[in-house]
Amino acid sequence: MSNSNTRIVNGVEIDETKAKELLRWLIFTETTNAKTKEKSDQQMIATIQKKIEEVVKCY
């Protein structure tokens, strides 16, 4: 990518916009779950992994 929102970190190309959106989503999801206790730790891990896979596939 030759986008100005990308950066190389440890040899990996990172889209900063997508990384920030993912971080925002993660904080919101974790905060909400901490209040509601709707999902167990294992369910949260699976949800987070699925979201990361979705974002990575968009590249």
URNOR-V992242 format. One record per pair of residues at least 6 apart in sequence whose ideal C-beta (glycine too) atoms are under 6 Angstrom apart, sorted by the first residue. I is the first residue (numbers start at 1). J is the second residue. Records with the same first field share a line. If there is no record, write none. Layout:
I->J + J
//
This chain:
5->15 + 16 + 17
6->13 + 15
7->14 + 16
18->55
22->55
33->39 + 44
//
